[in-house]
């Protein structure tokens, strides 16, 4: 099965540039492929050895927006790419107006589920235009990209001081329901000299290729420390949004839960422990829902079903075990 990273971002955010930087940082023998939904606008360099009129075998187009053209175009494009393999990893670049949640759902069904496994979702944001985008007509797409991501790359035209970086990171985290990794990148336009930080070029870290995103099964853990991935990649956290210790339970995204029974279970919990802050997302037979303050609302989170508890009282181990048992009883076969 081919592992894949989904790369999202509005037009002009720097998705193609980031993919170019990633490919340039790979060891010479590494074979990563790129699948884009708009092939006629490729900005990526050819692979080493491709020249003249030869096309880069690592690049393939879906022939249009993956959300609009549907599973058939994705499957056909992926098939063409796999025939030119083998590949070690796949980068899927979605257009600025594409819906990452819809594509993730598509990749988890039918033959695509057997061919590709997501290891991460990276959203690329133009830091200089963040507030403008959030206040403009592109806000719905931008918010969905952030909510679906487990990693955000904030691209800056020039280096920023730490207080400004922390403020931007907190602004982005406020738009995401759970833990979110933030990376700052001084990404110049294609062809421009590389900006430097502390005497050297800042190259965004390569996405993971070995870990499965997300974990299968279910897992419960007491969070004495903030969840992994909440810290900025290049500096310690010094933020008011630092998550408090708590308790986290997760289930694989393939598992579907009964919406009514989950709602009843969460209502009972709130009545029993009113001092606890509850934040939960569950995949139900109808839709993915997020519960905040006891009220469900549709959401685009797709990493896993999860419940996070934070507050002054944790309850004892028996209480948490009973809650896990109640949650598992809400699963649909």
Legacy VTK file of the C-alpha trace (Angstrom):
# vtk DataFile Version 3.0
C-alpha trace
ASCII
DATASET POLYDATA
POINTS 333 float
0.000 0.000 0.000
1.292 3.447 -0.949
1.459 6.001 1.858
0.351 9.535 1.020
0.375 13.094 2.323
-2.421 15.461 1.352
-1.284 19.068 0.787
-3.934 21.795 0.879
-3.947 25.588 0.734
-5.529 28.504 -1.071
-4.271 29.620 -4.478
-0.928 31.366 -4.032
-0.295 29.977 -0.538
2.804 28.099 -1.675
1.713 24.453 -2.062
3.684 23.814 -5.251
6.703 25.620 -3.859
6.595 23.508 -0.692
6.366 20.293 -2.705
9.302 21.493 -4.813
11.359 22.096 -1.658
10.423 18.658 -0.290
11.398 16.909 -3.499
14.671 18.805 -3.630
15.491 17.683 -0.079
15.014 13.969 -0.798
17.997 11.628 -1.024
18.979 10.916 -4.594
17.484 7.414 -4.670
14.140 8.359 -3.092
11.100 8.057 -5.335
8.191 10.301 -4.401
5.293 10.910 -6.765
2.972 13.927 -7.029
-0.722 13.756 -7.888
-2.417 17.083 -8.633
-5.973 17.886 -9.612
-4.961 20.509 -12.207
-2.164 19.108 -14.342
-1.977 21.891 -16.895
-0.459 24.277 -14.341
2.482 22.185 -13.084
5.179 24.430 -11.621
7.406 21.648 -10.332
10.869 20.912 -11.734
11.454 17.775 -13.712
12.968 14.818 -11.964
16.674 14.328 -12.469
17.236 12.712 -15.829
14.111 14.198 -17.466
14.938 16.764 -20.107
13.727 18.298 -23.326
10.225 17.165 -24.162
10.258 14.302 -21.684
7.666 14.619 -18.951
8.476 13.829 -15.347
7.116 10.315 -14.644
6.590 11.282 -10.986
3.923 13.875 -11.877
0.305 13.042 -12.713
-2.940 14.993 -13.080
-6.476 14.055 -12.115
-7.747 16.280 -14.933
-9.814 18.566 -12.715
-10.953 19.135 -9.160
-10.950 15.779 -7.388
-14.119 16.704 -5.493
-15.996 17.455 -8.742
-14.610 14.852 -11.135
-15.108 12.078 -8.594
-13.633 8.717 -7.710
-13.183 7.546 -11.307
-10.778 10.342 -12.258
-8.795 9.863 -9.042
-8.604 6.114 -9.571
-7.529 6.448 -13.219
-4.874 9.055 -12.448
-3.549 6.979 -9.558
-3.466 3.902 -11.785
-1.378 5.724 -14.413
1.010 6.881 -11.712
1.357 3.439 -10.095
2.185 1.841 -13.453
5.216 4.140 -13.651
6.331 3.173 -10.129
7.240 1.798 -7.751
6.985 4.846 -5.490
7.934 5.256 -1.850
5.452 8.019 -1.057
2.721 10.053 -2.737
2.069 13.788 -2.379
-1.496 14.772 -3.298
-1.904 18.487 -4.018
-5.495 19.706 -3.819
-6.619 22.938 -5.467
-7.389 25.982 -3.333
-11.144 25.509 -3.750
-11.104 21.744 -3.245
-12.630 20.134 -0.164
-10.049 18.046 1.704
-12.661 16.259 3.834
-14.440 15.017 0.693
-11.182 13.740 -0.788
-10.218 12.014 2.474
-13.606 10.286 2.547
-13.081 9.207 -1.060
-9.655 7.739 -0.290
-11.200 5.626 2.477
-13.638 3.765 0.240
-13.488 0.984 -2.337
-10.361 0.296 -4.321
-8.742 3.564 -3.230
-8.738 2.339 0.385
-6.722 -0.689 -0.712
-4.254 1.393 -2.753
-3.486 4.485 -0.636
-3.135 5.174 3.077
-2.903 8.733 4.393
-0.044 9.517 6.776
-0.828 13.208 7.192
-2.618 16.327 5.990
-0.566 19.507 5.612
-2.191 22.915 5.103
-0.026 25.686 3.645
-1.032 29.216 4.723
0.143 32.584 3.460
0.880 34.185 6.839
0.983 37.734 5.461
-2.594 37.433 4.149
-4.093 35.247 6.867
-6.469 37.836 8.361
-7.452 39.114 4.925
-8.318 35.588 3.794
-10.255 34.796 6.969
-12.361 37.936 6.482
-12.918 37.432 2.760
-14.822 35.107 0.439
-12.147 32.386 0.731
-12.742 31.966 4.478
-14.875 28.763 4.237
-12.167 26.940 2.244
-9.385 28.216 4.493
-11.181 27.158 7.674
-11.834 23.693 6.267
-8.179 23.303 5.296
-7.056 24.211 8.811
-9.618 21.996 10.532
-8.681 18.974 8.401
-4.934 19.396 8.911
-2.684 17.839 11.505
0.148 20.144 10.443
0.085 23.765 9.245
2.996 25.379 7.429
2.847 29.171 7.805
4.757 30.702 4.897
6.300 34.106 5.616
7.882 36.451 3.051
10.403 37.585 5.705
11.505 36.276 9.110
9.351 37.286 12.087
10.221 37.748 15.742
9.072 35.077 18.180
6.118 37.086 19.654
4.648 37.564 16.170
5.148 33.894 15.341
3.420 32.803 18.543
0.488 35.159 17.919
-0.010 33.773 14.405
0.228 30.202 15.657
-2.403 30.872 18.334
-4.681 32.477 15.738
-4.510 29.316 13.641
-4.902 26.933 16.591
-8.108 28.693 17.606
-9.621 27.452 14.318
-8.789 23.792 14.975
-10.680 21.489 17.374
-7.681 19.555 18.694
-3.890 19.382 18.587
-2.196 21.004 15.620
1.466 21.171 14.690
2.637 24.591 13.471
5.734 25.136 11.358
7.013 28.547 10.235
8.636 28.727 6.804
10.348 31.627 5.141
9.410 30.413 1.695
10.535 32.686 -1.171
8.830 32.546 -4.578
10.178 30.075 -7.119
13.476 31.331 -8.487
14.094 33.815 -5.663
17.102 33.485 -3.305
16.360 31.400 -0.225
15.735 33.398 2.930
17.972 32.549 5.877
17.265 32.046 9.544
20.109 31.921 12.064
22.637 31.798 9.253
21.104 28.972 7.222
18.153 28.299 4.893
14.975 27.161 6.612
13.722 23.999 4.900
10.352 22.606 6.003
10.587 19.104 7.407
9.614 16.251 5.135
6.220 14.699 5.934
6.222 11.286 7.637
6.025 8.272 5.347
6.126 5.310 7.741
3.548 6.125 10.419
-0.052 5.273 9.644
-2.421 8.237 9.889
-4.404 7.735 11.962
-3.840 4.805 14.320
-6.188 1.846 14.049
-8.267 0.498 16.933
-8.916 2.678 19.956
-6.688 4.185 22.620
-7.110 6.040 25.904
-4.400 8.078 27.592
-4.028 10.507 30.478
-2.414 13.689 29.190
0.020 14.908 31.802
1.749 16.788 28.986
0.179 18.597 26.016
-0.736 16.207 23.178
2.143 15.487 20.819
2.188 17.861 17.882
0.897 20.892 19.762
4.265 22.620 19.957
5.704 24.769 17.201
8.243 22.779 15.260
11.004 25.371 15.623
10.542 26.740 19.145
9.095 25.935 22.613
5.476 26.813 23.283
4.875 30.022 25.237
1.199 30.531 24.598
-2.062 31.102 26.407
-3.556 28.332 24.236
-1.298 25.671 25.751
-3.619 22.683 26.325
-4.270 21.772 29.952
-3.649 18.232 31.201
-6.571 15.955 30.582
-7.706 12.636 29.155
-7.910 11.635 25.499
-9.748 8.712 23.903
-9.489 7.935 20.189
-11.024 5.471 17.725
-10.012 4.692 14.142
-11.888 6.651 11.444
-13.275 3.468 9.893
-15.430 2.962 12.994
-18.963 4.388 12.755
-20.974 5.367 15.850
-24.686 5.708 16.484
-25.352 9.446 16.655
-28.300 9.290 19.083
-26.535 6.941 21.516
-23.338 9.037 21.441
-25.384 12.160 22.189
-27.074 10.438 25.146
-23.720 9.174 26.472
-22.130 12.623 26.306
-25.170 14.246 27.928
-24.937 11.787 30.813
-21.269 12.554 31.235
-21.869 16.300 31.384
-24.543 15.807 34.030
-22.180 13.695 36.132
-19.042 15.848 35.757
-20.259 19.403 35.049
-16.835 20.894 35.864
-15.140 19.058 32.996
-14.595 20.625 29.579
-15.607 18.196 26.847
-14.475 18.351 23.227
-15.412 15.420 21.005
-15.683 14.389 17.367
-17.381 11.195 16.199
-18.027 9.659 12.833
-21.703 8.711 12.795
-23.955 6.964 10.293
-25.045 10.372 9.021
-21.991 12.656 9.212
-18.941 13.556 11.260
-20.090 15.605 14.260
-18.281 17.700 16.809
-19.693 18.153 20.322
-18.918 21.366 22.179
-20.910 22.358 25.258
-23.201 19.408 24.610
-24.353 20.551 21.148
-23.451 18.550 18.007
-22.505 20.300 14.782
-21.237 18.870 11.472
-17.464 19.172 11.083
-14.711 18.375 8.587
-12.307 16.762 11.076
-11.351 13.360 9.633
-8.288 12.110 11.530
-10.198 9.892 13.978
-13.146 9.822 16.364
-11.995 11.220 19.692
-13.037 12.619 23.034
-10.888 14.990 25.076
-11.634 15.870 28.677
-10.043 18.751 30.525
-10.869 20.349 33.854
-10.237 20.394 37.563
-11.460 16.840 38.237
-10.370 13.809 36.263
-12.508 11.263 38.026
-10.904 7.943 38.925
-9.817 5.110 36.655
-13.094 3.248 37.170
-15.075 6.288 35.987
-12.999 6.568 32.828
-13.222 2.827 32.187
-17.007 3.065 32.425
-16.995 5.946 29.948
-14.886 3.934 27.485
-17.285 1.004 27.825
-20.229 3.320 27.148
-18.504 4.787 24.072
-17.684 1.350 22.667
-21.327 0.341 23.146
-22.272 3.129 20.715
-20.395 1.531 17.809
-22.321 0.304 14.794
-21.383 -3.089 13.396
LINES 1 334
333 0 1 2 3 4 5 6 7 8 9 10 11 12 13 14 15 16 17 18 19 20 21 22 23 24 25 26 27 28 29 30 31 32 33 34 35 36 37 38 39 40 41 42 43 44 45 46 47 48 49 50 51 52 53 54 55 56 57 58 59 60 61 62 63 64 65 66 67 68 69 70 71 72 73 74 75 76 77 78 79 80 81 82 83 84 85 86 87 88 89 90 91 92 93 94 95 96 97 98 99 100 101 102 103 104 105 106 107 108 109 110 111 112 113 114 115 116 117 118 119 120 121 122 123 124 125 126 127 128 129 130 131 132 133 134 135 136 137 138 139 140 141 142 143 144 145 146 147 148 149 150 151 152 153 154 155 156 157 158 159 160 161 162 163 164 165 166 167 168 169 170 171 172 173 174 175 176 177 178 179 180 181 182 183 184 185 186 187 188 189 190 191 192 193 194 195 196 197 198 199 200 201 202 203 204 205 206 207 208 209 210 211 212 213 214 215 216 217 218 219 220 221 222 223 224 225 226 227 228 229 230 231 232 233 234 235 236 237 238 239 240 241 242 243 244 245 246 247 248 249 250 251 252 253 254 255 256 257 258 259 260 261 262 263 264 265 266 267 268 269 270 271 272 273 274 275 276 277 278 279 280 281 282 283 284 285 286 287 288 289 290 291 292 293 294 295 296 297 298 299 300 301 302 303 304 305 306 307 308 309 310 311 312 313 314 315 316 317 318 319 320 321 322 323 324 325 326 327 328 329 330 331 332
